[in-house]
């Protein structure tokens, strides 16, 4: 039996995750996922690809408030009351130009001091007035929307796939330092199975009340080599180096599957996976 074993949201893109037991699925992803992101002075989105230390920023949800902190303890946590009435500014995420709502000077200065950055990054919230479309090459419907996630509403990964990768890492290295956890891949839905990469064969599935279409394998990048506690890169470029030896495909090194929900509803840890259609 294949079932959901973990659910995660990332309120602020590039920052740490929040594990949840139950999720409300909206048409653009799990509620609360990647509604915020950091931008530079030009409006360009900022991620761990260029600033791996963002992985150190912890995020908690306290009702409608976000609490930001870092483990070093050198700076006090910041409680932020998100606003949709702030300054609307043009932003760019990948190839998408859109408009987002600035969250103010206080959180911008907090991040600069917390991570000892030379540049000031602004925190912005996605505006409901400017929906962002899924790549039309993979969208199921012309009006499929997405949050500030890289490109698709939800990312699904498989524990058996991670076990297979960690087994290969163990064969390549004598110590256990290269063993990794699932958070390196930043999934929303983690399924528990005994069949590595079985998700490659699925076209649509049912979880709880929600149907999901699996539209594209997820191409992995340097973010997978970042330790989410220290914010440091792996010098050996693992696990990406090993993953490339057996998961290299024409569009990249693949791990996990990008999915699009067909309907809204609730899913929870323990839900069984019903395969509706295979590839």
PyMOL commands that set and color helices and strands:
alter all, ss='L'
color gray80, all
select helices_A, chain A and resi 52-56+105-114+159-172+182-185+198-201+222-225+240-247
alter helices_A, ss='H'
color red, helices_A
select strands_A, chain A and resi 3-9+18-20+22-26+29-30+36-39+45-46+58-62+65-69+78-81+88-93+96-102+122-126+132-133+145-146+154-158+189-192+202-207+210-219+248-249+252-261+265-268+273-278
alter strands_A, ss='S'
color yellow, strands_A
deselect
rebuild
show_as cartoon
